[in-house]
């Protein structure tokens, strides 16, 4: 049945949708595809609460589901209980101290094992299935790898995927994955989870651990106002108040932006220290950091990180929702 559907897909307009949830914001990116060609794209942002799909988001996605016979929806796993290791076998997972009794995982190019706790994946599935449904759940490491894979070089470099709600980091050399770390920013504790630390509720069946994927095959990570005392103001008063409010908002925004830079610096520093000190990882010298910037980092923040770490820092703007949608398209069209 699945093979039959893939055969007929080129004859239909298909809607492919990525839904990127953060605590207060939801980004929905849509591609309309026909015969593997993108004929239309649309992106919308919605205000939400507690990373839950709002009525507006559901209504928006439903409009595509009602108008297209084939609609595929994907999202990213946002749980802290996830990570990536070098290798894909049960021994590889044991080497990095990852328990195997409740983890789902995918293997990318026989060298990168990306995992997530099964209970967290089920929670994500349920969040979508009670409203719009879900077809694919990916790890942010899949987005990181897909975004940078054509830029991997013979020298070891630290690659960073920065989003408002999380930071994923990976060291690659010669297209080999060496080290990975993941930080969840939306938690109350900025919890750090890296390869050698086992998930808090880990329970992956050992029989699942030896699954491999073909080269370039990015498998789905479905592991699944008071009326009294009113003061009348003239136009000049209102203009002064507005200017003051704008300045105040700008100052707050600047402070928040710099704090994000400090946090990002701390995450990167912690990861580099772990990479150098832990003998489980290959000894490699890191001189370059490349950040896939989904956080809108300012030049001051980049300079701060570069000066503090004394490393060369480059940034590349990324639309994480679009990259995720492109990954879904490759998954669907084959």
N, C-alpha and C positions, 0 to 999 in steps of 0.2 A: 504493500500500500504506500509506504513512504517513497519507494523508488518511482511508483506511478505518479505521485504528486509532483516529484521533482521533474518528471518528464513534461508535465503539462504547465508548470509554473511559467515558462517563457511566454505563454500565450495570454497571460493575465497581467493586469496591473496589480502589483503587490505593495502593501504598505508595511514598512519595517520601522518599528518604533523603539527607541531607547528611553528609559525613564530613570533619571538620576536623582535619587532622593537624598536630601540633606535635612537637617533639623527643621529649618524654616523655609527652605526653598526646594522646589521641584523643577527640574529642567526636562522637557520632553522634546526630543528631536525625531523628526519624521522624514523618511525617504520613501518616495514612490518609485518603484523599480519596475521596468518591463524589459524582458529579455536581457537581464543583467546590466541594464543601463539605467542610471538614475535620471528620471525625467522631472522630478520636483523634490524640493526640500523645504522644510518648515521647522522653526524652532520657537518654543514658547516657554516662558518661566512663570511659575505660579507660587504664591505664598501659601505655605502649609504649616501645620503644627506637628511637632514630635515625629517628623519623618513619616507621616501617614498620608496616603493619597486623599486629597480633598475632593469634594463633589465636583469642583470645576475641572480638576485633572481627569477624573473618571469620565465626565461628560465629554471632554475633549477627545480622549482616546476612543470612547464609544462611537463618536462621529466617524472615525476612520473604520472601525470595525463594522459599522452599518453600511459603509459605502464601498468596501473592498472585500471581495470574497475570501482573499487570503491576507491575514494580518498577523505579523509576528512581533512579539513584545519581549524585550530583554532589559535587564537591570544589572547593577553591580552589588555584590555582597558587601555589606557595610559593617559586619561584625568584627570585633577585635580578634576573635578566635579564628584566625586564618593566617596563612603565610606561604612561603615558597622555599623549596630546598633544591640543592644540586643533586639530581638523580631522580629515579622513578621507582625503584624497587623497595621492597619491605626493609631490606638492610640499610638502604639510604635513609629511610625515615627513622629507623632506630638509631643510626649514627648521629642524627641531629636531635635526638631526644623527643621525637614526635610520636605520641602513642597512636596506635592503629585501630582502636576499638570504636570510634564513632566519627570518622573523618571520610569525607568524599574528596576525590582529587582527580585532576587531569594531568596528563603528561604531555609536554610540548617538545617536539623534536628530540625525544629520548634523552633530554638533558635537564629539563626544568619540571619539577613536581610542584604543582600549585594545589593547595588544600584548604578546606574549610570544614568546620564542625557541622555534622549532619543536622543537629537540632536547629542551628542558626539558619541553615539553608531551608529547612522545612518552614521555619517562622517567616522567612522572606516569601516563600511560595504561597503560604496561607494569606499573607498580606495582600497579595495580588489576586489570588484565585477567588477570593470572596467578592471581587469587584470586576476587574478587567481580564484576569488571567495572566499567565506568564509562560513563556516558552524557553527563555534562556536566563541563567544567572551566571555572571562571570566574576572572576576575581579581578581586582584592580591590577594585579600583576600581569594578567593577560593584556590589559590595555597598555600598560607600561611596555611590555615586550613588543606588542604589535606596533606601537608608535616609534620605537627606537630600533627595531631589528635591522633596518637597512643602514644604520649608522654605527653598528658595532665594529670595532677595530681590533688590531692585534694587541693594543695596550689595554690594561685594566682601567676602567673608568666607572665612577659611581653615577648611576642614572636614577633620577628622582621624579616621581609623579606626585604633584602637589595639588590637592583639592581642598576646599574649605573644611571638609569633614574628615579627611585622612591624608596621610603621607605614606606612600610606598616607595621603598628604595631597593636598588639591586646593583650588584657589581657583575659586569660582564667582561669577558676577555675572549677574543677570537670566537665570538658567538657561543661561548660557554658561560653558563650561569654559575657564579661562584658563591654569592651571598645575597640574602634578602632580609628586609626588615619592614615592619608595618606598624604605624601609629594611628590610633583612632583619636581624633581631635574633639569629637562631639561628646565623648564620655566626660564625666565629672573629674576624672583623674587623668587625662592624657596618657592612657595606658600604653605601654610599649610591648610589642610582641615581636620577637625575632626568631630565626630558624630554630635555635637550640632550645627554645622555651616551649614546653608543651602547652596546648590549649587548656583553658580552665575546665572545660567540660568535654574533653576529648573522649569519645568512646569509639577509621576506615577499615572496614573489614579487610583482613589480610588478603583475602581472595581478590579484592578489588585493586590492590596496590600494584600489581604487575601489568595493569593496562597500559598500552602504549598508543600513541597517535602517530599518523603519518606525517612526513615533513610538511611544515607550514599548516598543519591541520589544527585550528584553534577550537577544540572541543568545548561544548557547553559546560559550564561549571554548575550543573544541577546536581549538586552532591546530595541538583534541581532547584457743656459750659454752664455755670450758675447764673440766673437772670438778675440777681441782686448786685448792686454796686457796679453797674456797667459804666465804663469810661469811654467817652467819645474821642476818637483819634482822627486827626486829619491825615492827608496823604503823606506828608513828610514824616510824621511820627511812624506810620506804618512801614514806610521805606526803611527807616533807621532800624526798626525792630527786625524787619526781614533780613537786613544786612547782618545784624548781630547774630541772628539765628543761623544764617548761612556760615558765618565765620565759626560759630560754636560747633556746628555740625562738621565743618571741615577739620577743626582741631581734633574732635573725637575720632573722625575717620582716620586721620593721620596717625593718631596714637594707636588705634586698633591695628592699622596696617603694620606699624613698626613692631608691635607686640607679636603679630603673626610671624614677622621676620625673625624675631628672637626665638620664638618657639621652633620655627623651621630649622634655625641654626642648631638649637639644642638636639633636635631629632637627628640631624645629619651628624653632628659631633658624636652622639652616643653610638650611632651605627658604625662610624669609622673606628671608634675605640674598640667596639666589639669585634669588628672585622680584623683589626691588627692583633688583639690580645688573645683571641680564641684560636687554639691550635687546630680546631676542626676545619678551618678555612685555609686555602692556599695562601702562601705569603706573596703578596703583590703590593707594589707601591702605587698609591693613587695620587695623581696630580691634577685630575680634571673631574669636575662635577657638572653634569648636564641636567637641568631641571625642566621637565615638561610642566609649564606653568599654567595651571588652572585656577590659581589663586589671585591673579592680577598683582603680582609682586612689583613693588616700586624699585626704581634705580637705587634709592638709598638702602633698601632692604638687601638688594643683591650685593651692593658694595659692603654692607655690614657683614654679611655671611662670608664674602671673599676675604675681607680683612681679618676677621676673627679666625677663620680656618687656614688662612694663608695658602689657599688653593685657587686654581683658575675655575671660575664659575660662569657657565653659559646658561642661557635660558631659551626655550622655544615655547611659543604660545601653543596651547592645546585646547581644543574643544572636546572635552571628554565624552560628552553626549554624542557628538558626531562620530568620533572614533569607535565608540561602542556600537553605534548603528551600522557602521561599515563592517565591523566584525560579525554582527548578526547577518548582514547580507551575504557575506562569504559562507557562513554556516548554512544558510537557507539554500542558496543557489548552488553550492558545491564547487 
